[in-house]
């Protein structure tokens, strides 16, 4: 058992919840990197949208990888579920925090998150530590 699990008594049994945690961690790292890049002269806010989609895609791919690796089966399913829940949570938070409306980038975000999560899930289920016997 992990040291943090012993100290706090926390254990996550859900593969999708584990993937969402890791997606949030990678989103925070990506947001920090984009913030640092915004301080320089090479990137401004008007041409930042593609980079935001890259960060969200990588975050959901990492979350899909973790959720599928933890489940050990149905990688695309767990990755897709992770990407869909990630996108829905992100849209809910952006609506509640900034009153963001629907735009053309919302379906693109849903597509990027779901496909990247499914891809990460397919990679993650094949990277599982379980040995496959024939």
Secondary structure, 3 states (H helix, E strand, C coil): CCHHHHHHCCCCCCHHHHHHHHHHHHHHHHHHHHHHHHHCCCCCHHHCHHHHHHHHHHHHHHHHHHHHHHHCCCHHHHHHHHHHHHHHHHHHHHHHHHCCCCCHHHHHHHHHHHHHHHHHHHHHHHCCCCCCCC
